[in-house]
Amino acid sequence: MVGLSAAVVAGGHLDSWAHGHVAATLETFFTPWHALLYASIAATTGFLVVCAAWTGARPWDWARALPYGYGLSLLGCVLFGIAGVLDMAWHLTFGIERSFQALISPTHLMLMVSGGLIVSGPLRSAWHRPGRSIGWPAIASATLTLTLLTFFGQFDHPFTSQWSALPHPPISNEPAEELGILGMIFHAGLLMAMILLLVRRFDLPAGSLTFLMSVNAVFVTTIKGADPVILIGVVGGVVADVLLLALRPSAWRPAQLRTFAFLVPAVLYALYFAALLRVDGVWWPVHLWAGAPLVAGLTGLLVSLLVVPPAVPEGEDAPG
């Protein structure tokens, strides 16, 4: 299931890459990129249907015949097929979306939500099992789920939209500065939401955060083209694993969890700016690029308050 989910995510990213690099040939719904994406969906649907039918269940019981968590994946496959038909009708009626429009198109949003239901099946299954152990298939599922979220946020990801790097982008200073900071806040929030959910529920094996952050960096960056900034995701993941081992954050150790939630994105974006300063140069003033990692860290800290809220005092009256 993880292999099929990876093919679905890869097909979506390849289609997005094609929209940015071979747009002249994308005046039709019927492209090789769409064919790869929908073939992956068909294979995933077939796999789930065969697994359910193998139990002897009738078609209307297939969702319940699958292991816990995979029924929603099958539903995602069905919804993806419906959204695909609607997307073809949308393209034939309104034409092919360009750039940012493609991410906000109603039918594409339906496709992304459906894809999220599909790839998160192994993670839901692991979440339902007793105990705190987690296997690598569930870690891979969490990675692919995060990657679908960053796929939607690709329009302002710091790895692809390097607003602070030289040469100066073709817009005025203030919008470029604001977009750069907003991108860091948004993606630090997505990253730490996924990591903290995993930390709260599971005992993660060594290397899991390196895997999650590295694979995510590869996917989101190659939408625009291969870039050495991928290495920042890899090194940031190694640092996150070291912090996980050193701090042992958990819901029962809130101080360590808050520290971990602050340090992971803060160090990631400190590494990011250190690399940009050395390789490309940075036109942002020092007040901005020096404070940006702290903003990312504070974002992670705030997310930790949502994932693991502060304890309620004992004896607190229930609301009337």
C-alpha positions in Angstrom: 0.0 0.0 0.0 2.9 2.4 0.8 4.4 1.6 -2.6 1.2 2.4 -4.4 0.6 5.5 -2.3 4.2 6.7 -3.2 3.3 6.2 -6.9 0.2 8.3 -6.4 2.1 11.1 -4.8 4.9 10.9 -7.4 2.3 11.1 -10.2 0.8 14.2 -8.7 4.2 15.9 -8.3 5.2 14.9 -11.8 2.0 16.4 -13.1 2.7 19.6 -11.2 6.3 19.7 -12.6 4.9 19.3 -16.1 2.5 22.3 -15.6 5.6 24.4 -14.8 8.0 23.0 -17.4 6.0 21.8 -20.5 2.9 23.9 -20.2 2.7 24.4 -24.0 1.7 20.7 -24.4 -0.9 20.8 -21.6 -3.8 22.2 -23.4 -5.7 19.0 -23.0 -6.7 16.8 -20.1 -5.2 13.7 -21.8 -1.4 14.0 -21.0 1.2 11.3 -20.1 1.4 12.9 -16.6 -2.4 12.5 -16.0 -2.1 9.0 -17.4 0.6 8.1 -14.8 -1.4 9.6 -12.0 -4.7 8.0 -12.8 -3.0 4.6 -13.5 -1.5 4.8 -10.0 -5.0 5.5 -8.6 -6.5 2.6 -10.6 -3.8 0.2 -9.3 -4.4 1.3 -5.7 -8.1 0.9 -6.1 -7.7 -2.5 -7.6 -5.4 -3.6 -4.8 -7.8 -2.5 -2.1 -10.8 -4.1 -3.9 -9.0 -7.4 -4.3 -7.9 -7.4 -0.7 -11.5 -6.7 0.4 -13.1 -9.2 -2.0 -10.6 -11.9 -0.9 -12.3 -12.0 2.4 -15.6 -13.0 0.7 -17.3 -9.7 1.6 -20.0 -8.3 -0.6 -19.2 -5.0 -2.4 -21.2 -2.9 0.0 -19.1 -4.4 2.9 -15.7 -3.9 1.3 -14.8 -0.9 3.4 -15.5 -2.9 6.6 -13.7 -6.0 5.3 -10.4 -4.1 5.1 -8.1 -3.5 8.1 -9.0 -0.5 10.2 -8.0 2.7 8.4 -8.0 1.4 4.9 -11.8 1.8 4.4 -11.2 5.6 4.1 -8.4 4.9 1.6 -10.9 3.0 -0.6 -13.3 5.9 -0.2 -10.5 8.2 -1.3 -10.0 6.1 -4.4 -13.7 6.4 -5.3 -13.7 10.1 -4.6 -10.6 10.6 -6.6 -12.3 8.9 -9.6 -15.3 11.2 -9.3 -13.1 14.2 -8.9 -11.1 13.2 -12.0 -14.3 13.1 -14.1 -15.3 16.5 -12.8 -11.7 17.8 -13.4 -11.9 16.7 -17.0 -15.3 18.5 -17.4 -13.8 21.6 -15.7 -10.9 21.6 -18.1 -13.1 21.2 -21.1 -15.4 24.0 -19.9 -12.9 26.6 -18.5 -9.6 25.5 -19.9 -6.3 24.4 -18.2 -5.3 26.2 -15.0 -2.0 27.9 -14.8 0.4 28.2 -11.8 -1.3 29.1 -8.5 -4.7 28.7 -10.1 -4.1 25.0 -10.4 -3.8 24.6 -6.6 -7.0 26.4 -5.8 -9.2 24.9 -8.6 -12.2 23.2 -6.9 -11.6 19.9 -8.7 -7.9 19.9 -7.9 -8.7 20.5 -4.2 -11.0 17.5 -4.3 -8.2 15.5 -5.8 -5.8 16.5 -3.1 -8.2 15.7 -0.3 -9.0 12.3 -1.9 -5.2 11.7 -2.2 -4.8 12.5 1.5 -7.4 9.9 2.4 -5.6 7.3 0.2 -2.0 7.7 1.4 -2.8 8.1 5.1 -4.3 4.6 5.4 -1.3 2.9 6.9 -0.9 5.7 9.4 -4.5 5.4 10.5 -4.1 1.7 10.9 -1.0 2.1 13.1 -2.7 4.8 15.1 -5.6 2.4 16.0 -3.3 -0.4 17.2 -2.5 -0.6 20.9 0.9 0.3 22.2 3.3 3.0 21.1 5.4 1.1 18.6 5.2 2.2 14.9 6.5 0.4 11.8 8.2 2.0 8.9 5.1 1.7 6.6 3.2 4.0 8.9 6.2 6.4 9.0 6.2 6.4 5.2 2.5 7.0 5.2 3.0 10.0 7.5 5.7 11.3 5.2 3.4 11.0 2.1 0.6 12.7 4.0 2.9 15.6 4.9 4.1 15.7 1.3 0.5 16.1 0.0 0.1 19.0 2.4 3.3 20.7 1.2 2.2 19.9 -2.3 -0.7 22.3 -1.8 1.6 24.8 -0.1 4.2 24.7 -2.9 3.3 28.2 -4.0 5.2 29.7 -1.1 7.5 27.0 0.2 10.9 28.4 1.3 12.7 25.6 -0.5 11.2 26.6 -3.9 10.4 30.3 -3.3 13.6 31.6 -2.0 12.5 35.1 -1.5 15.5 36.2 0.5 18.2 34.9 -1.9 20.1 36.9 -4.5 19.3 37.9 -7.1 16.5 40.1 -5.9 13.1 38.8 -7.0 11.2 40.9 -9.5 8.9 42.5 -6.9 9.4 45.2 -4.4 11.1 44.6 -1.1 8.2 44.5 1.4 6.0 41.9 -0.5 9.1 39.7 -1.0 9.9 39.9 2.7 6.4 39.2 3.8 5.9 36.3 1.5 9.2 34.8 2.7 8.2 35.0 6.4 4.6 33.8 5.7 6.0 30.8 3.8 8.2 29.8 6.7 5.3 30.2 9.2 3.0 28.1 7.1 5.4 25.3 6.4 6.9 25.2 9.9 3.3 24.7 11.1 2.6 21.9 8.7 5.9 20.1 9.5 5.6 20.4 13.3 2.0 19.4 13.3 2.9 16.1 11.7 6.0 15.5 13.8 4.3 16.3 17.1 1.3 14.1 16.3 3.8 11.2 15.7 5.8 12.1 18.8 2.7 12.2 21.0 1.3 8.9 19.8 4.4 6.7 19.0 7.9 5.9 20.1 9.7 6.8 16.9 12.7 4.7 15.8 16.0 6.3 15.1 16.2 7.9 11.7 12.4 8.4 11.3 12.5 12.2 11.3 15.5 12.2 8.9 13.5 10.0 6.5 10.3 12.2 6.9 12.1 15.5 6.3 14.4 14.3 3.6 11.7 12.7 1.5 9.5 15.7 1.9 12.3 18.0 0.8 12.9 15.9 -2.3 9.3 15.9 -3.4 8.5 19.6 -2.8 11.8 20.9 -4.3 11.8 18.8 -7.5 8.4 20.3 -8.4 10.5 23.3 -9.5 13.7 21.4 -10.2 16.5 19.6 -8.3 18.2 22.0 -6.0 21.0 21.6 -3.4 18.5 23.1 -0.8 17.3 19.5 -0.4 20.4 18.9 1.7 19.0 21.3 4.3 16.0 19.1 4.7 18.3 16.1 5.2 20.5 17.8 7.7 17.5 19.3 9.4 16.1 15.8 9.8 19.3 14.5 11.3 19.2 17.4 13.8 15.6 16.6 14.6 16.4 12.9 15.3 19.3 14.0 17.6 17.0 16.4 19.5 14.4 13.6 19.7 16.9 11.3 21.3 18.4 13.9 23.6 15.2 15.5 24.8 12.8 12.5 24.7 9.8 14.8 24.3 6.3 13.4 25.1 3.0 14.5 26.5 4.3 13.5 29.9 7.4 15.7 29.5 5.8 19.0 28.3 8.9 21.2 28.9 11.0 18.9 26.7 8.2 18.7 24.1 7.9 22.5 23.9 11.7 22.9 23.6 11.8 20.2 20.9 8.9 21.9 19.0 10.8 25.2 19.1 14.2 23.9 18.2 13.4 21.7 15.2 12.0 24.5 12.9 14.4 27.1 14.4 17.5 25.0 13.6 16.1 24.0 10.2 15.7 27.6 9.1 18.9 28.7 10.7 20.6 26.1 8.5 18.6 27.4 5.6 19.8 31.0 5.9 23.3 29.9 6.7 23.4 27.9 3.4 21.8 30.8 1.4 24.3 33.3 2.8 27.2 31.0 1.8 25.9 29.9 -1.7 23.7 32.6 -3.2 23.9 35.5 -0.8 20.9 37.1 0.9 19.5 40.6 0.2 17.2 40.7 3.3 18.5 42.9 6.1 20.1 41.1 9.0 17.1 42.1 11.3 14.9 39.9 9.1 17.0 36.9 8.2 18.3 36.6 11.8 14.8 36.8 13.3 13.2 34.5 10.7 14.4 31.2 12.4 13.0 32.4 15.7 9.6 33.0 14.0 9.7 29.5 12.7 10.6 28.2 16.2 7.7 30.1 17.8 5.4 28.7 15.2 6.4 25.2 16.3 6.0 26.1 19.9 2.4 27.3 19.2 1.6 24.1 17.3 2.8 22.1 20.4 0.2 23.9 22.5 -2.5 22.6 20.1 -1.2 19.1 19.9 -0.5 18.8 23.6 -2.5 21.5 25.4 -1.5 22.6 28.9 -3.0 20.5 31.7 -6.3 21.6 33.2 -6.1 22.1 37.0 -7.7 19.2 38.9 -11.2 20.0 40.3 -12.0 22.4 37.5 -15.7 22.6 37.1 -17.2 21.2 33.9 -19.0 23.8 31.8 -22.7 24.1 32.5 
